[in-house]
């Protein structure tokens, strides 16, 4: 018989449960039991986890034989470590809360305990946002877990990236305190970066218009009312701005701290809704996923043209603006692309079109630096151009996620080795 144990923290049972005897959450295949405020109930857990304390919980699952592992199993315990991570993932997806799996041990056939080396999904954090679960919810969780495991996307490359960063984010503290007297800041908000990467891995296979694609598609994936979708898009926009602030090395603003304080719980729930609905609806293969997502929303030619004009308005050098105008206008109607069998008169007319277009675009290049003042009529003139260069990218995290799908961004799950119990 093999037995897996996990030291669990930041978990609370149903209100009103007795505190002098263990509360037990029985999921059928495994159970999670609390350590109540009584010395006699601390003895058993401390034989496994010497640092166990009152208020902790212990996960326990027994195996008559080793379950198969999805890949190499250097620990010698088959798929047990993967099953433990799956349980942590599915509990976190089921509802919001800072549930922590702090330490993992497995008792082998010889009775020896083996301890899993730490890795980024298994960690201890301090929090004021505990995870709450009652026995009545255990059957609902079982049905939820069975459903998601059966979805085609569960073992897909895109979800392997999404789950990894979701687990990493949930294993990090969310602490954004600022001391009013000294101005000292604590900006422990990396969880938001990890969560946004998980959402991008789910809903944005492209590398441009990443933030917009994320907002529009995520709001449609969760299938709520129009008003709710608007709230979701605004929430994702605001937290994506927090992500950008962190990623570019800037301090959080007071408004961003107020946002996290006010909307943190809602953001946690929305992240879970998007990941769950992504699993339920998105195909496992990359082409099928991309086709479905682009069917939800994709940037139009008008969106791309507007982006070019906004970038044009940021160019300070008039000469550069003029050269860009000539490149774009030239791309719209180049004489050499006119068939060689055209008459000389027709070619001359095409050249005049190009010259006229350059003159018109030069006029646009002289507009105010503020992109908001770019004439809408000018935008329409270039809307049919299929060769508009993309001069800027909304962000680069999409590229990082794409790269991440090509190789492992994390170490292997913690290997299991022996260490003595103290």
Buried (B, 14 or more C-beta within 10 A) or exposed (E): EBBBBBBBBBBBBEEEBEBEEBBBBEBEEBBBBBBBEEEEBBEEBEEBBEEBEBBBBBBEBEBEEBBEBEEEBEBEBBBBBBBBBBBBBBBBBBBBBBBBBBBBBBBBEEEEBBBBBEBBBBBBBEBEBBBBBEBEBBEEBBEBBEEBEEBEBBEBBBBBBBBBBBBBBBBBBBBBEBEEEEEEEEBEBBBBBBBBBBBBBBBBBBBBBBBBBBBBBBBBBBEBEEEEBEBBBEBBEBBBBBBBBBBEEEEBEEEBBEBBEEBBEBBBEBBBBBBBBBBEBBBBBEEEBBEBBBEBBBBEEEEBBBBBBBBBBEBEEEEEBBEBBBBBBBBBBEEEEBEEEEEEEEBEEBBEBBEEBBEBBBEBBEBEEEBEEBEEEBBEBBBEBEEBEEBEEBBEBBBBBBEBBEEEBBEEBBBBEEEEEE
